[in-house]
Amino acid sequence: MGFQVGETVEVTAGDVAQGGWCVARPAGLPVVFVRHALPGERVIARVTEVTSRFTRAEATEILRPSPDRVEPPCPNARPGGCGGCDWQHASLPAQRALKAAVIGQHLRRLAGIDREVTVEPLPGDEAGREHSSITARGGPPGSGDEAGRQPQITARGGGPGLGWRTRVQFAVRADGVAGLRAHRSHEVIDIGDCLIAHPGIAGLGIPRRAWPGAATVEAVVGSGPGGEPAERAVIITSAGHRGSSGRPGGTARAGAGRRNPAGSARRTGDGPLRSEYRDEEGARTVPAESVLTRSGRRLTPVRGRAWLSQRAAGRQWRVSAGVFWQVHPAAADTLTEAVLAAIEAKPGDAVLDLYCGAGLFAGAVAPLVGPDGTVAGIESDPAAVRDARHNLRDWPQARVHRGDVAQVLREKELPPARLAIADPPRAGLDRVVIDYLSAAGTERFCYVSCDSATLARDLGLLLARGWTLEALRAFDAFPMTQHVECVATLTRLPRG
């Protein structure tokens, strides 16, 4: 006996699972992964997908609510609505407890590590403290260890946990309406406004404009001294030229498109839109400082320049419009501080920065190692390499190598590095990287990850090669979503 799509079922939600689900285990029936529920809740759920091993469903009615349940601030965060946010129905302390529980599950299952994890709010998001009823293992009260007290996020503007996302990719329907995709669907939801979008993006009014002939419209906002919003860029992909910056159309989901670069771009431009996008005059009236079009991996400016200025680590950074940069305004600073604390760089040290992007970590560590040290960055995206070389131009001890990280490590004679940093894409580390770090005499390794499953998998491989997990921090860099950023510190005894 099983379920059918469209059927409703009454279940009790149990432990949290990766992806914004809670696991229900009805007697004699397949496991049900329930969205829009919280651990311990009794719900009516509508079945949305049935497989040979489990069922997916959405909670449409809450019969017994959790004390952590709140009213979602966005009317589109509902069953059948936008898929960009996973936990708007949970209080912010509960969201962090849920994320911590998922990280702990991955560590136990994939790395054999039983470690308590605390998800920290980013600066500007914390004030006071309050309890969550979610336990440390992601279940309702009484199902495991009690969760610690979790800091409460405060509002920067627009409400707690909202208005933080500095890059949003909107999908465009055939009728030209720009919106966000429904969960696990190609359907585009007309959202009106995305509440987690940064005010600089919201002010562009992209969902309120028509985009005939476009497949996606992506908005990015930079930052200036003091963290104030700087220039904005809009990237238009025509229906005939879907880009490589994530899923076609994308959503506001925090992990979407991470380090899947848009590729190269001309530096400035005021030319025609070379695509099927049909409203050239409309594009020119978008109130952004730069408008670009995407064709394959190439970005071409229509108006303005091809890069934004971003503020982090006490200085400005040039970051091309399609190049990866942390989407929470406080994330770049917070992660840089965490990385520097982890690797403990000293004058004369040699540092390896893998998947270095626009050079943020390399540029922060270069002054610490000084002229007698070296910093070697490796990055595959040509636009990011150009940005990194520009951003590191004042530090002759820092050099950026262009190419696939594994290939560069295999083929180039890099100086031996006592310290290493890696911020890989969601797929995690290539096995070549793990083998290289384990054989090269590296003593301290800082691993930055936006995917706790691949992080845990790689930690298991590193521990098997003699590394020790010294510290693990987690940051709520993506409020309202399932996503979380982790910084792991690993050490090895020096050889000999």
Secondary structure in CASP SS format (residue, H / E / C, confidence):
PFRMAT SS
TARGET T0000
AUTHOR 0000-0000-0000
METHOD secondary structure of the structure
MODEL  1
M C 1.00
G C 1.00
F C 1.00
Q C 1.00
V C 1.00
G C 1.00
E C 1.00
T E 1.00
V E 1.00
E E 1.00
V E 1.00
T E 1.00
A C 1.00
G C 1.00
D C 1.00
V E 1.00
A E 1.00
Q C 1.00
G C 1.00
G C 1.00
W E 1.00
C E 1.00
V E 1.00
A E 1.00
R C 1.00
P C 1.00
A C 1.00
G C 1.00
L C 1.00
P C 1.00
V E 1.00
V E 1.00
F E 1.00
V E 1.00
R E 1.00
H C 1.00
A C 1.00
L C 1.00
P C 1.00
G C 1.00
E C 1.00
R E 1.00
V E 1.00
I E 1.00
A E 1.00
R E 1.00
V E 1.00
T E 1.00
E E 1.00
V E 1.00
T C 1.00
S C 1.00
R C 1.00
F E 1.00
T E 1.00
R E 1.00
A E 1.00
E E 1.00
A E 1.00
T E 1.00
E E 1.00
I E 1.00
L E 1.00
R E 1.00
P C 1.00
S C 1.00
P C 1.00
D C 1.00
R E 1.00
V C 1.00
E C 1.00
P C 1.00
P C 1.00
C C 1.00
P C 1.00
N C 1.00
A C 1.00
R C 1.00
P C 1.00
G C 1.00
G C 1.00
C E 1.00
G C 1.00
G C 1.00
C C 1.00
D C 1.00
W C 1.00
Q C 1.00
H C 1.00
A E 1.00
S C 1.00
L H 1.00
P H 1.00
A H 1.00
Q H 1.00
R H 1.00
A H 1.00
L H 1.00
K H 1.00
A H 1.00
A H 1.00
V H 1.00
I H 1.00
G H 1.00
Q H 1.00
H H 1.00
L H 1.00
R H 1.00
R H 1.00
L H 1.00
A H 1.00
G C 1.00
I C 1.00
D C 1.00
R C 1.00
E C 1.00
V C 1.00
T C 1.00
V E 1.00
E E 1.00
P E 1.00
L C 1.00
P C 1.00
G C 1.00
D C 1.00
E C 1.00
A E 1.00
G E 1.00
R E 1.00
E E 1.00
H C 1.00
S C 1.00
S C 1.00
I C 1.00
T C 1.00
A C 1.00
R C 1.00
G C 1.00
G C 1.00
P C 1.00
P C 1.00
G C 1.00
S C 1.00
G C 1.00
D C 1.00
E C 1.00
A C 1.00
G C 1.00
R C 1.00
Q E 1.00
P E 1.00
Q E 1.00
I C 1.00
T C 1.00
A C 1.00
R C 1.00
G C 1.00
G C 1.00
G C 1.00
P C 1.00
G C 1.00
L C 1.00
G C 1.00
W C 1.00
R E 1.00
T C 1.00
R E 1.00
V E 1.00
Q E 1.00
F E 1.00
A E 1.00
V E 1.00
R C 1.00
A C 1.00
D C 1.00
G C 1.00
V E 1.00
A E 1.00
G E 1.00
L E 1.00
R E 1.00
A E 1.00
H C 1.00
R C 1.00
S C 1.00
H C 1.00
E C 1.00
V E 1.00
I E 1.00
D C 1.00
I C 1.00
G C 1.00
D C 1.00
C C 1.00
L C 1.00
I C 1.00
A E 1.00
H C 1.00
P H 1.00
G H 1.00
I H 1.00
A H 1.00
G C 1.00
L C 1.00
G C 1.00
I H 1.00
P H 1.00
R H 1.00
R C 1.00
A E 1.00
W C 1.00
P C 1.00
G C 1.00
A E 1.00
A E 1.00
T E 1.00
V E 1.00
E E 1.00
A E 1.00
V E 1.00
V E 1.00
G E 1.00
S E 1.00
G C 1.00
P H 1.00
G H 1.00
G H 1.00
E C 1.00
P E 1.00
A E 1.00
E E 1.00
R E 1.00
A E 1.00
V E 1.00
I E 1.00
I E 1.00
T E 1.00
S E 1.00
A C 1.00
G C 1.00
H C 1.00
R C 1.00
G C 1.00
S C 1.00
S C 1.00
G C 1.00
R C 1.00
P C 1.00
G C 1.00
G C 1.00
T C 1.00
A C 1.00
R C 1.00
A C 1.00
G C 1.00
A C 1.00
G C 1.00
R C 1.00
R C 1.00
N C 1.00
P C 1.00
A C 1.00
G C 1.00
S C 1.00
A E 1.00
R C 1.00
R C 1.00
T E 1.00
G C 1.00
D C 1.00
G C 1.00
P C 1.00
L C 1.00
R C 1.00
S C 1.00
E C 1.00
Y C 1.00
R C 1.00
D C 1.00
E H 1.00
E H 1.00
G H 1.00
A H 1.00
R H 1.00
T C 1.00
V C 1.00
P C 1.00
A C 1.00
E C 1.00
S E 1.00
V E 1.00
L E 1.00
T E 1.00
R E 1.00
S E 1.00
G C 1.00
R C 1.00
R E 1.00
L E 1.00
T E 1.00
P E 1.00
V E 1.00
R E 1.00
G C 1.00
R E 1.00
A C 1.00
W E 1.00
L E 1.00
S E 1.00
Q E 1.00
R E 1.00
A E 1.00
A C 1.00
G C 1.00
R E 1.00
Q E 1.00
W E 1.00
R E 1.00
V E 1.00
S E 1.00
A C 1.00
G C 1.00
V C 1.00
F C 1.00
W C 1.00
Q C 1.00
V C 1.00
H C 1.00
P C 1.00
A C 1.00
A H 1.00
A H 1.00
D H 1.00
T H 1.00
L H 1.00
T H 1.00
E H 1.00
A H 1.00
V H 1.00
L H 1.00
A H 1.00
A H 1.00
I H 1.00
E C 1.00
A C 1.00
K C 1.00
P C 1.00
G C 1.00
D C 1.00
A E 1.00
V E 1.00
L E 1.00
D E 1.00
L E 1.00
Y C 1.00
C C 1.00
G C 1.00
A C 1.00
G C 1.00
L H 1.00
F H 1.00
A H 1.00
G H 1.00
A H 1.00
V H 1.00
A H 1.00
P H 1.00
L H 1.00
V H 1.00
G C 1.00
P C 1.00
D C 1.00
G C 1.00
T E 1.00
V E 1.00
A E 1.00
G E 1.00
I E 1.00
E E 1.00
S C 1.00
D C 1.00
P H 1.00
A H 1.00
A H 1.00
V H 1.00
R H 1.00
D H 1.00
A H 1.00
R H 1.00
H H 1.00
N H 1.00
L C 1.00
R C 1.00
D C 1.00
W C 1.00
P C 1.00
Q C 1.00
A E 1.00
R E 1.00
V E 1.00
H E 1.00
R E 1.00
G C 1.00
D C 1.00
V H 1.00
A H 1.00
Q H 1.00
V H 1.00
L H 1.00
R H 1.00
E H 1.00
K C 1.00
E C 1.00
L C 1.00
P C 1.00
P C 1.00
A C 1.00
R C 1.00
L E 1.00
A E 1.00
I E 1.00
A E 1.00
D C 1.00
P C 1.00
P C 1.00
R C 1.00
A C 1.00
G C 1.00
L C 1.00
D C 1.00
R H 1.00
V H 1.00
V H 1.00
I H 1.00
D H 1.00
Y H 1.00
L H 1.00
S H 1.00
A H 1.00
A C 1.00
G C 1.00
T C 1.00
E C 1.00
R E 1.00
F E 1.00
C E 1.00
Y E 1.00
V E 1.00
S E 1.00
C C 1.00
D C 1.00
S H 1.00
A H 1.00
T H 1.00
L H 1.00
A H 1.00
R H 1.00
D H 1.00
L H 1.00
G H 1.00
L H 1.00
L H 1.00
L H 1.00
A H 1.00
R C 1.00
G C 1.00
W C 1.00
T E 1.00
L E 1.00
E E 1.00
A E 1.00
L E 1.00
R E 1.00
A E 1.00
F E 1.00
D E 1.00
A C 1.00
F C 1.00
P C 1.00
M C 1.00
T C 1.00
Q C 1.00
H C 1.00
V C 1.00
E E 1.00
C E 1.00
V E 1.00
A E 1.00
T E 1.00
L E 1.00
T E 1.00
R C 1.00
L C 1.00
P C 1.00
R C 1.00
G C 1.00
END
